């Protein structure tokens, strides 16, 4: 299984990658702790590609 760091290097250029990013800035009630790794796609069309790459690694994925 790849590490989050390896995965983030692979996905740079198709999404923004942040570690320990507080999720409170992304919720309407301003709640949420830090995400281990937050990925924000450059475009909506990149989402399937990102999900495919993550699924290959075995890294757990939560989409919200």
DSSP file (Angstrom, degrees, kcal/mol; ACC not computed):
  #  RESIDUE AA STRUCTURE BP1 BP2  ACC     N-H-->O    O-->H-N    N-H-->O    O-->H-N    TCO  KAPPA ALPHA  PHI   PSI    X-CA   Y-CA   Z-CA
    1    1 A X              0   0    0      0, 0.0    57,-0.1     0, 0.0     2,-0.1   0.000 360.0 360.0 360.0 136.7    0.0    0.0    0.0
    2    2 A X        -     0   0    0     55,-0.4     2,-0.1     1,-0.1    55,-0.0  -0.413 360.0-116.9 -74.9 153.8    1.3    3.5   -0.9
    3    3 A X     >  -     0   0    0     -2,-0.1     4,-2.4     1,-0.1     5,-0.2  -0.452  26.3-109.4 -82.0 164.2    1.7    6.1    1.8
    4    4 A X  H  > S+     0   0    0      1,-0.2     4,-2.6     2,-0.2     5,-0.2   0.871 120.7  55.2 -61.2 -35.9   -0.4    9.3    1.7
    5    5 A X  H  > S+     0   0    0      2,-0.2     4,-2.0     1,-0.2    -1,-0.2   0.923 108.6  46.5 -64.4 -43.8    2.8   11.2    0.8
    6    6 A X  H  > S+     0   0    0      1,-0.2     4,-1.8     2,-0.2    -2,-0.2   0.921 113.7  49.1 -63.2 -43.4    3.5    8.9   -2.2
    7    7 A X  H  X S+     0   0    0     -4,-2.4     4,-1.9     1,-0.2    -2,-0.2   0.906 108.8  52.6 -63.2 -41.8   -0.1    9.3   -3.3
    8    8 A X  H  X S+     0   0    0     -4,-2.6     4,-1.0     1,-0.2    -1,-0.2   0.889 107.6  51.6 -63.7 -38.2   -0.1   13.0   -2.9
    9    9 A X  H  < S+     0   0    0     -4,-2.0     3,-0.4     1,-0.2    -1,-0.2   0.897 110.4  49.5 -63.2 -39.3    3.1   13.3   -5.1
   10   10 A X  H  < S+     0   0    0     -4,-1.8    -1,-0.2     1,-0.2    -2,-0.2   0.838 113.7  45.7 -67.7 -33.7    1.3   11.2   -7.8
   11   11 A X  H >X S+     0   0    0     -4,-1.9     3,-2.0    -5,-0.1     4,-1.0   0.539  81.3 117.7 -92.3  -7.1   -1.8   13.3   -7.7
   12   12 A X  B 3< S+a   15   0A   0     -4,-1.0     4,-0.1    -3,-0.4    -3,-0.0  -0.358  74.3  33.2 -60.5 138.8   -0.1   16.8   -7.8
   13   13 A X  T 34 S+     0   0    0      2,-0.7    -1,-0.2    -2,-0.0     3,-0.1   0.029 116.8  56.3 100.9 -26.3   -1.1   18.6  -10.9
   14   14 A X  T <4 S+     0   0    0     -3,-2.0    28,-2.2     1,-0.3    29,-0.4   0.525 119.2  10.0-110.9 -11.2   -4.6   17.2  -11.1
   15   15 A X  E  < S-aB  12  41A   0     -4,-1.0    -2,-0.7    26,-0.3     2,-0.4  -0.987  77.3-103.4-158.6 159.0   -5.7   18.3   -7.6
   16   16 A X  E     - B   0  40A   0     24,-3.3    24,-2.3    -2,-0.3     2,-0.5  -0.726  37.9-155.0 -83.5 134.8   -4.6   20.4   -4.7
   17   17 A X  E     + B   0  39A   0     -2,-0.4     2,-0.3    22,-0.2    22,-0.2  -0.951  17.0 172.3-118.6 127.7   -3.2   18.3   -1.8
   18   18 A X  E     - B   0  38A   0     20,-2.2    20,-3.2    -2,-0.5     2,-0.4  -0.986  18.7-146.6-132.6 144.8   -3.2   19.4    1.8
   19   19 A X  E    S+ B   0  37A   0     -2,-0.3    18,-0.2    18,-0.2    17,-0.2  -0.887  80.7   2.8-110.2 143.2   -2.2   17.5    5.0
   20   20 A X  E    S+     0   0A   0     16,-1.0     2,-0.4    15,-1.0    -1,-0.2   0.843  84.9 172.8  53.2  38.1   -3.9   18.0    8.4
   21   21 A X  E     - B   0  35A   0     14,-0.9    14,-2.7    -3,-0.3     2,-0.2  -0.653  35.7-119.8 -79.1 124.2   -6.2   20.5    6.8
   22   22 A X  E >   - B   0  34A   0     -2,-0.4     3,-0.7    12,-0.3    12,-0.2  -0.476  16.2-153.6 -64.2 128.7   -9.0   21.7    9.2
   23   23 A X  G >  S+     0   0    0     10,-2.1     3,-2.1    -2,-0.2     4,-0.3   0.554  77.2  90.8 -81.9  -6.9  -12.4   20.8    7.6
   24   24 A X  G >  S+     0   0    0      8,-0.9     3,-0.9     1,-0.3     6,-0.2   0.796  80.3  59.8 -60.4 -28.5  -14.2   23.6    9.5
   25   25 A X  G <  S+     0   0    0     -3,-0.7    -1,-0.3     1,-0.2    -2,-0.1   0.542 105.3  49.6 -75.3  -5.9  -13.5   25.9    6.5
   26   26 A X  G <  S+     0   0    0     -3,-2.1     2,-0.3     5,-0.2    -1,-0.2   0.318  98.3  77.3-114.6   5.6  -15.4   23.6    4.2
   27   27 A X  S X  S-     0   0    0     -3,-0.9     3,-1.0    -4,-0.3     5,-0.0  -0.880  74.9-130.1-120.8 151.2  -18.6   23.1    6.2
   28   28 A X  T 3  S+     0   0    0     -2,-0.3    -1,-0.1     1,-0.2    -4,-0.0   0.814 111.2  45.8 -69.3 -30.0  -21.6   25.4    6.7
   29   29 A X  T 3  S-     0   0    0      2,-0.1    -1,-0.2    -3,-0.0     3,-0.1   0.378 109.5-122.7 -92.1   4.3  -21.5   25.0   10.5
   30   30 A X    <   +     0   0    0     -3,-1.0     2,-0.3    -6,-0.2    -6,-0.2   0.863  67.7 131.5  56.6  40.5  -17.8   25.6   10.7
   31   31 A X        +     0   0    0     -8,-0.2    -1,-0.2    -7,-0.1    -5,-0.2  -0.833  17.6  95.8-116.4 158.5  -17.2   22.3   12.4
   32   32 A X        -     0   0    0     -2,-0.3    -8,-0.9    -3,-0.1    -9,-0.1  -0.078  53.0-120.7 131.0 133.0  -14.7   19.5   11.6
   33   33 A X        -     0   0    0    -10,-0.2   -10,-2.1     1,-0.2     2,-0.2  -0.047  54.8 -58.0 -81.5-170.9  -11.3   18.4   12.7
   34   34 A X  E     -B   22   0A   0    -12,-0.2     2,-0.4   -11,-0.1   -12,-0.3  -0.481  45.8-132.5 -77.0 140.6   -8.3   18.0   10.5
   35   35 A X  E     -B   21   0A   0    -14,-2.7   -15,-1.0    -2,-0.2   -14,-0.9  -0.723  12.1-134.9 -84.8 138.2   -8.3   15.7    7.4
   36   36 A X  E    S-     0   0A   0     -2,-0.4   -16,-1.0     1,-0.3     2,-0.3   0.948  94.6  -2.2 -54.9 -47.8   -5.3   13.4    7.1
   37   37 A X  E    S-B   19   0A   0    -18,-0.2     2,-0.5   -17,-0.1    -1,-0.3  -0.942  71.6-160.4-148.7 122.0   -5.1   14.3    3.5
   38   38 A X  E     -B   18   0A   0    -20,-3.2   -20,-2.2    -2,-0.3     2,-0.5  -0.914   6.6-166.4-108.3 127.4   -7.5   16.7    1.7
   39   39 A X  E     -B   17   0A   0     -2,-0.5     2,-0.5   -22,-0.2   -22,-0.2  -0.957   5.7-174.2-114.8 126.6   -7.7   16.5   -2.1
   40   40 A X  E     -B   16   0A   0    -24,-2.3   -24,-3.3    -2,-0.5    -2,-0.0  -0.954  25.7-130.9-121.2 110.7   -9.4   19.3   -4.1
   41   41 A X  E     -B   15   0A   0     -2,-0.5   -26,-0.3   -26,-0.3     3,-0.1  -0.211   6.8-133.5 -62.0 147.0   -9.6   18.5   -7.8
   42   42 A X  S    S+     0   0    0    -28,-2.2     2,-0.3     1,-0.2   -27,-0.1   0.885  92.5   4.2 -63.5 -39.9   -8.6   21.1  -10.4
   43   43 A X  S >  S-     0   0    0    -29,-0.4     3,-1.3     1,-0.1     4,-0.3  -0.955  75.3-113.9-141.4 159.4  -11.8   20.3  -12.3
   44   44 A X  G >  S+     0   0    0     -2,-0.3     3,-1.3     1,-0.3     4,-0.4   0.806 113.7  66.4 -62.8 -29.2  -14.8   18.1  -11.8
   45   45 A X  G 3  S+     0   0    0      1,-0.3     4,-0.4     2,-0.1    -1,-0.3   0.708  94.0  59.9 -66.8 -19.2  -13.7   16.0  -14.8
   46   46 A X  G <> S+     0   0    0     -3,-1.3     4,-2.4     1,-0.2    -1,-0.3   0.616  80.3  87.9 -82.7 -13.6  -10.6   14.9  -12.8
   47   47 A X  H <> S+     0   0    0     -3,-1.3     4,-2.6    -4,-0.3     5,-0.2   0.914  86.5  48.6 -57.4 -49.3  -12.7   13.3  -10.0
   48   48 A X  H  > S+     0   0    0     -4,-0.4     4,-2.4    -3,-0.3    -1,-0.2   0.900 112.3  50.3 -58.7 -38.7  -13.0    9.8  -11.6
   49   49 A X  H  > S+     0   0    0     -4,-0.4     4,-2.1     2,-0.2    -1,-0.2   0.916 111.4  47.9 -63.6 -44.0   -9.3    9.8  -12.3
   50   50 A X  H  X S+     0   0    0     -4,-2.4     4,-2.3     2,-0.2    -2,-0.2   0.928 112.0  49.2 -63.0 -46.2   -8.4   10.7   -8.7
   51   51 A X  H  X S+     0   0    0     -4,-2.6     4,-2.7     1,-0.2    -2,-0.2   0.901 109.6  52.4 -62.2 -41.7  -10.8    8.1   -7.3
   52   52 A X  H  X S+     0   0    0     -4,-2.4     4,-1.5    -5,-0.2    -1,-0.2   0.930 110.5  47.6 -59.6 -45.5   -9.3    5.4   -9.6
   53   53 A X  H  X S+     0   0    0     -4,-2.1     4,-0.6     1,-0.2    -2,-0.2   0.899 113.1  47.8 -64.5 -40.5   -5.8    6.2   -8.5
   54   54 A X  H >X>S+     0   0    0     -4,-2.3     3,-1.3     1,-0.2     4,-1.1   0.921 108.2  54.9 -65.8 -43.5   -6.8    6.2   -4.8
   55   55 A X  H 3<5S+     0   0    0     -4,-2.7    -1,-0.2     1,-0.3    -2,-0.2   0.806 102.0  58.9 -61.2 -29.9   -8.6    2.9   -5.2
   56   56 A X  H 3<5S+     0   0    0     -4,-1.5    -1,-0.3     1,-0.2    -2,-0.2   0.757 106.2  49.7 -67.6 -24.4   -5.5    1.3   -6.6
   57   57 A X  H <<5S-     0   0    0     -3,-1.3   -55,-0.4    -4,-0.6    -2,-0.2   0.739 100.3-126.2 -91.3 -24.9   -3.5    2.1   -3.5
   58   58 A X  T  <5 +     0   0    0     -4,-1.1     2,-0.3     1,-0.3    -3,-0.1   0.476  58.7 145.5  86.9   1.7   -5.8    0.8   -0.7
   59   59 A X      < -     0   0    0     -5,-0.8    -1,-0.3     1,-0.1    -2,-0.1  -0.597  58.5-107.8 -71.1 130.3   -5.8    4.2    1.0
   60   60 A X        -     0   0    0     -2,-0.3     2,-0.4    -3,-0.1    -1,-0.1  -0.309  37.6-156.4 -61.6 143.1   -9.2    4.7    2.6
   61   61 A X        -     0   0    0     -3,-0.0     2,-0.4     2,-0.0    -1,-0.0  -0.979  15.7-174.8-127.6 132.6  -11.3    7.3    0.8
   62   62 A X        -     0   0    0     -2,-0.4     2,-0.5     0, 0.0    -2,-0.0  -0.997  10.6-160.5-124.1 125.9  -14.2    9.5    2.1
   63   63 A X              0   0    0     -2,-0.4    -2,-0.0     1,-0.1     0, 0.0  -0.904 360.0 360.0-106.6 129.4  -16.0   11.7   -0.4
   64   64 A X              0   0    0     -2,-0.5    -1,-0.1     0, 0.0     0, 0.0   0.352 360.0 360.0-143.8 360.0  -18.0   14.6    0.9
